[in-house]
Amino acid sequence: VSLGNGPSGICLSYLLSGYIPYFKRDSLHPHPILQRKLEEAPDVSILDQDLEYLSEGLEGRSHSPVALLFDTLQRPDTDFGGTAESVLTWWHETDRAVPHLVLGRNAPGGAWHSIEGSMVTLSRGEWMGLPDLPFKDWLKQKRRGLRNNRATAEDIAQYYQHYVVRKGLQKNFRSGTVVTSVRKVSAENISSHAQKDLQENSDLLWNLNERSKEVFQVDGFFKSVKGDKEPFSIYAENVVLATGTYDSPTWLGVKGENLSYVHHQLSALEAAVKNNSVGIMSDPVLIVGAGLTAADAILFAHHCNIPVIHVFRRRVTDPGLIFNQLPKMMYPEYHKVHQMMKEQSAACAGPYERYISLPEHHVLSFGKDKKCIFQDKNGYQKVYKISMALVLTGSNPNLSFLPNNGIDLAMDSGQPVNPKRNPIDIDPFSYECTQEKGLYALGPLAGDNFVRFVQGGALAVASSLLKKANKNPP
């Protein structure tokens, strides 16, 4: 069972449906050592090879060796602006398919359906694609080109839905499901009545003859079209956590943060503009945070001529700031925000109207009178009257369906799971949780935050599950 039907869950379903990648004969990879390794066993699928051996020595923009491997096999020289074709060829070997279900709240595509449709993605369009159906080919069919090599969120959400249909994966997907609990139970405790029911519904994802000592019980409910909640229970030997991190925005934990004018999602600003509760003449909108969502909010406010006060903790020159890691040519609008942050601090007026930047400041409190108190690094305080506040400092995964909110699975088991600071502790070549065998983690939960790199995790999980299911050729 895969929990989550975003890009990670879709890619995993493709691999588990018997689509097997092989090295394409006569293709040439620009990495000579990898090319030599691939030529050693051209008749053995990538899923059946030693992923650790193949990925050794690869470097790139991910910390996961398998993520780098799968990425470079699909997009060999993309980081150098090249357009070399994938060195993989895909064979559909139906006898190697592993029965599985992919559960998700929305249509396939996950959180991409919740993002403002016109937002342009950070990643280049071709990096958003899934195996064996290039994103740009799909866009061409829609008679559209990529703006500045990048795509809108709406394009991507539609592409993921199209991918599931085009590759014939729909039978594995259950949309409109909410999982409330995942726990290990003794296989003997499952009544024969439940086993019979489950076999009829084909939702029993393990072989009754191969008696496992323990299996996972996945409980939840299915939301029908009428709005009814129909409960379900699924029993599976393996569960993959691919729920992403879009669920619950991070709070600052300061006084007054629960007041009605303080929001934690960009959509609140869009709604306020639509119903005219903020505009050119209103008090400034406060935007807290220095990531890309905060930048999107600033761009949106700037476009609508709404005054902005921008507060963030880091220095403008901090190398950890995402703007200092993005090439200027590819991301002109984010570069503009970064320039505004540098040139328009409260201390000195700059060329940009209706925007004030307060670097190395943090919020102390929000008042009922909409007055907000900030403090700088030296302890000096400032007070501003604002119209609304947007706290956009990242989001946390919702793992409430796991025992102890999944904290026991994290790298630091004393802290909540966080994709950047405290991901789930996994084996890097199988993505199986170190603390719980049979449980796997993919995507942001495992520290892979870009669509381009979540696919290597799916390769690792599929390789591990095929070995367990004994569906490997000799």
TAPEVEN-V734864 format. One record per helix or strand of 2 or more residues. SS is the DSSP state (hx for helix, st for strand). FROM is the first residue (numbers start at 0). TO is the last residue. If there is no record, write none. Layout:
# TAPEVEN-V734864
ss & from & to
SS & FROM & TO
SS & FROM & TO
This chain:
# TAPEVEN-V734864
ss & from & to
st & 1 & 2
hx & 6 & 15
st & 18 & 22
hx & 31 & 39
hx & 45 & 47
hx & 50 & 54
hx & 64 & 73
hx & 77 & 79
st & 87 & 91
hx & 93 & 95
st & 101 & 103
hx & 109 & 112
st & 119 & 123
hx & 124 & 127
hx & 134 & 140
st & 149 & 151
hx & 152 & 165
hx & 169 & 171
st & 172 & 174
st & 176 & 185
hx & 186 & 188
hx & 191 & 200
st & 203 & 204
st & 213 & 222
st & 228 & 235
st & 238 & 240
st & 247 & 248
st & 261 & 262
hx & 266 & 273
st & 283 & 287
hx & 291 & 302
st & 307 & 310
hx & 321 & 324
hx & 331 & 342
st & 354 & 357
st & 360 & 365
st & 370 & 375
st & 380 & 390
st & 394 & 395
hx & 402 & 408
st & 431 & 432
st & 438 & 440
hx & 442 & 445
hx & 450 & 467
